[in-house]
Amino acid sequence: MAILRIDASILGPNSASSELADLVEKELSGAPITRRHLGQNPLPADAWAAAVSAGYVPADQRSDAQNSAVALAGELAGELRAADAVILALPFYNYGVSQHVKTWFDLAIAGGEQGEKLLDGKPAVVLTTRGGAYGAGTPREGWDYNTAYITRVVGDIWGAELTLIEREFTLVGVNPALDAFKDTAEAMRQAAFVAAAEAGRTLAAHI
């Protein structure tokens, strides 16, 4: 089984989302993995516009920037097509999808055929983390504009068999204002760890 892993954290070794993805990967017993880290190696922010504009220009009249963007979009879509399963570690930033993750989504969509389900029927483990709490009854209920977008694209537009793993309160222990939620945060952490390991074992069963 060929696995595609996408990370997007800007926190390096302190990343909560990458930590969860590592737990998934640990269960895969050396399966070949293609990796792309959008946080460490972001895609060009102007590439999507160049790729889209290239569609309105005859191929022999495209600029170098347009040709490069089209090639990059095709590469990203090709990585999704070639994968038998994907692990997507995509944290929540500033209440939504980060710029570098949105660029990846936009380019991959541009690189596919119109309406193509790039992950049709394939397992996808989406791991997303949030520094605070945004669930029902919290002061910021409804402020999460990240998770619904990711699951809509990966599950509905790309057609994956989606497993979603979420962890909140990752800033407990970092932000003193959240110290009162230490026990809740630890319970959420442990639940996410268990879910990630289980998702990895489920993927491993298909290898």
N, C-alpha and C positions, 0 to 999 in steps of 0.2 A: 504494500500500500504506500503510495506517495502522499506525503503530508505537506501542506503549505501552512507555514506559521507566520502570522503578521503581528508584530508588536508596535505599540505607538506611544509608550510612556516617555516622558521627558526626564524621568527621575533616575535613570540608570539602575544601579544595583538596589536602590530603595523602592523600586516599582512594585506596587501591590498587584497590578494586573499581570505583569510578567511572572511574578511569583506563582500565581495561580496557573498560568500557562505552563510553567516548569513542572508543576504537579501533574498536569495532563500528560505532558511529554514523557515524564518519568515512567509511565505505564506502558510505553509503546515499544520497548525492547529493541531499540536501534533501528526503527523504521526510517527510511530515507526522508529527510525533511528539507524542504526549500524554505529559506528564511528571508524575511524582509522586515527591517526595523525602521518604521517611518519616523520615530522620534529621534533616532540617532542619524539617520540618513534620509531626510525629508525629500520628497519629490518636488520638482520645480513648481512653484505656485502658479506660474503663467502657462504651464504645459497644457492644461485642459482647454483653455481658450484657444490656444494654437491648434490643438487637435481638432476641435470642433470647426474652427474657421477653415481648416484644410479641406473639410468636406464640401466646401463651396467653391473650391479652386481646382482646375484640372491638375492632375498629378504632376505633369511636367512643368507646371507654373508655380508650384509650391515653394515657399522659402525654406531655407535650411532649418529654421526653428519649427516650421510646420511639419517637415519631414521627421525631425527628431521626436516631436510630440506624438505624431501618429505611430511611430515605431515603439515609443514607450507605452502608449495606450494598448497597443497590440500585445506587447510583452506582458503587461499586467493581466490582461484578459486571458492570455495563454497560460499564465501560471495557475489561474483559477480553473481553467478547463483541464489542465494536466493533473490536477490534484484529485486524489481519491477522497480526501477529507481535509478540512481546514481547522486551524486553531487561531482564533482572532482575539488578541488581548488589546482591547480598545477602551481606555479609561475615559471618564467623564471630565471635561475641563470647561470652566466658565459656563456651566449650565447646559452645555450641548456638545456637539461633535466638534472635535478640534480641527483646525484648518488643515493640518497635514493629513488627517484621516479622511476628511471630506475630499481632498485632492485625489487621494487614492481611489475612493469610491467613484468619483467623477471620471477619472481617467480609465478605470477598468470598464465602466459602463460604455464609455466612448469607444473602447477597443473591441467591444463585442458587436455582434449583429443586433439589429433593432429587435428588442424584445427577447433577446437570447437569455436563457436561464443558465448562467455560467456554472452553477453548482447543482444542477437539476438532480434531485434525489440523493445527493451526497451528504454525509454527516458534517456538521459545522458546530464547533464548540465556541461560543462567544463568551468571553470573560470581560466583564466591565466593573469598574470600581469607582466609588464616589467618596470624597473626603467627609461629607456630612451625611445627613439622612433626609430623604425626599419622599418617603412612603406616606401612605394614608394617615392622616391625623397629625403629621409633622407640620411645623410652621412653613416649610417650603414644599409642601405637597404640590405637585404639578410643575415644579421648576426643572425637572429632568427632561431636557429636549435631546438627549443622546440615545437612550436605550430604544425608544420606539422607532427612531430613524434606522438604527443599525439592524434591528430585527425585521423591519419592513423590507429593507434592501436584501439582506442575506436570506431571509426566509421566504418572502413573497416574490420579490423581483428576481432573485437568483435561484430560487427554488430549492434551497438546502433543507435538509432535515435538521432543524435547529435545536441545540441545547444551550440555554442561557443560564449563566452563572453570574450572580451579582454579589458584590460585597460593599457595604456602606461603612461609614464612620472610620475610614482609614486615617483620618487626621486626629483621631483620639490618641493621646500620647505625644502629639506634636503641637496641637493648639490647646493651650491650657483652658480655654473656654469650654472645651468638650470633656474635661476630666470627669464630670459626673456620669458620663456614659461609658466608663471603662469596662464594666461587666457586659453591657450590651454589645459593645464593639468586639470584645473577645469572643462572645458567642457567635456573632456574625462571621468573624474570622474563621473560627473552627468549622462552622457549617459550610462556608465556601471551600475550605480545604477538603472536606469530605466529598463535596459535590464535584470538585475538580478531579480528584483521584478516581471517583466513580466514572466520570466522563471519559477519563483516559482508559480505564479498563474496558469500557464499552467500545471505544475505538479499537483497542487492541484485539478484541474478539473478531474484528473484521479483517485483521491483517493475515 
